């Protein structure tokens, strides 16, 4: 299994390291590399879109032709894990808690609504326990200018939640081989999110 990590911004190398560990732990032979060109997208079986600033990542991916190629590959069944900014880029509908409706380059392949800056700005960053379906123990998530997954429809489902100021907020969603997290699993020192995605993705990787 060849996994690519979109390399324009964010915790790129943290994702590379965590994914390599996860592949080993799942017992899957594979490789992990950086994606920055359309040809790089064609060279992988599955893709991770890391955190960062979603508008910047989207603009760079659009200018290089990578965004369109990812969209085409996703339409063909390529699995994708989008974390934080990556979840925003994957979403069909995006708004901003401060600015309202938001126009930015998106892949838009996942039937979820994501709200940018839901938990506040950089200074409001925090860590919290996330309850995820199928996980025996909660996942300790790192939230840095994170979005929230407000709703899901069609084949998409919200499967993970965080309790924030007494509110149950969507933090993990899945749709076939696609997965979105509102937080940064690559910073947790815990491979369970990556392992969970890899195991789902295997069913959608073209043989």
N, C-alpha and C positions, 0 to 999 in steps of 0.2 A: 504494500500500500504506500503510495507516494503522496505525502501531505505537504502542501505549500502554506506558507504564512505570508500574507500580504505585507510588504516591507516598507511602506511609506512613512509610517509613524506608529508610536505606541510601544507596547511591551513585546516587540518582535522576537527578540532572542529568548525572553522568558517563555514565550509560547513554544519556540523551537525546543528548548530544553525539556519543558514539561511534556510535550508531545512525544519526544523520544523516549522518555521514561514510561509514559502511558503505553506506547506500542510494545515495549519490552514486557511490561506487567500484564498486558492482555495476551501476550504471546503471538503477536502479529509481526511478521517480517516486513520492514518498510524503511523509508527514508523521509527526512524532513528538510525542506529547503525554502529559500526566500523567493517570493514572487513580486516582480516589478514590471514585467512586460507581458503582452498578450501571449507570446510564445511560452512564457513561464507557466501561464494558466493552463495551456494545452499539455504541459508536461507533468501535471499532477492529477491524482485521482480524487483528491478532496482538498478543501481550502479552509484556512482560519483567517478571519478578519479581526485584528486586534483592536484594543482601545486607542484613545488619542482624541483628536478633534474631528468629529465626523464630517463636517463640511470640508475641511482641508483634505482629509483622506479621499472623500468623494470627488473633489475637484481634480486632485492629482491622478486618481484612477481613471477619471473621464478623459483628461488630456492625453494620457498615455495609451488610450484605447483598451485599458485593462477592464474598466467597468463594464463596457459592452460585452467583452469576451466572457467575463464572469457570469453576466446575466444569461448569455447563451448557454454556457456550460450548466448553469443551475437549471435552466429550462430542460436540459437534456438529462437531468438527474444527478448532477455532481453534488455531493454532500458539502455543507458549509457550516462552520461554527463561527458565529459572530458574537464578540464579547464587548460590552459597553458601547463604544462608538460603532463597533461592528454590528451590534443588534439594531442600531438606528439605521444603518445603511441597508440592512436586510429587510427592514419593515416596509409594508405596503403603505402605511399611513404614519406620518410623523407630525408632532406638534411640540411646542416649547412651553414650559410652565410659565416662563416670563414673557416670551414674545408671541405666543399663540401659534397659529399655523406657520409651518416652516418650509421654505422652498430650498432644496439642496439636492445634489446628485445622489440618487439611490439605486440600488438593485431592485428593491421593491418586490422580492419574490416570496416573502413570507407573509402570511395572512394575519398580521398582528398590528396593533396600534401602539406606538412607543412615544412616550412623553420625555423630551430632553430636559436635563437639569431638574429632574423631579425632586431630588433630595437637596438641591441647593448648589452653590458654587464650590470651588476648590476647598475653601476653609471649612465647609460642612462635610468633608469626607469622613467616612467612618467604616468600621467593621461590624458585621452582624451575622447571626446564625440564620441560615436559609434552610427551610424545610422543603425537600425535594422528593417527589414520588419515587419509590423504589430504593431510596437511600436509607440505610438503617440508622445512620447518625446524621445530624445536621451538618451542612457545609458552611465553613466560616468564610464569608465573602468580603471582599475589599471593594468598597464603593467610593469612587473618585469622580466627582461631577457626573454621577451616573444617571441614566434614564430609568424609567419604570415601564414595564409591559402592562399597558392598561387593559387591553382586550385581545381576544383571539377568535377567529372564526374559520369556517371551512375545515380543512384537515389540520390546522394548527391548534395546539392546546397549551395552556399555561400549566406547567407541572411543578413549579417552584415558587415559593412566596417568602417574603421577609416581613416581619412585624416592625413597622416604622411609626412611632408616635401613636400607637394604638390602632393603626390601620394595617390590614393585610394587603400587601402590594406585590404584584406579579414581578418575579425576578428571573424566571427560566421558562422558555417556551420551546416546543418541538413541533416539527412538521416534516414527516418523512425523514429524509437524511439531513434536514436543516435543524439547527439548534441556535437559540439566542439566549445570552445571559446579560442581565443588567449590570453585572459586576465584573471584576477582574479575577477569574479563577487561576490565571497564571501566576498571580502574586501570593497565593494562599499556601504554597508548599504542600498541596494536596492534589493528586492526579485524578481524583474520581470524576470530575466533570469531563476531562479529556478522555478518560477511559469509557465513560458512558456514551459520549458522542462517537468515538471510534467504533464501539460495538454496534451502535445503530447504523453508522455510515457504511459498515462492511456490506450490509444488505443492498446498498445502492451503488457501490463501486462497480464500474463496468469491468467485467472479467476479460 
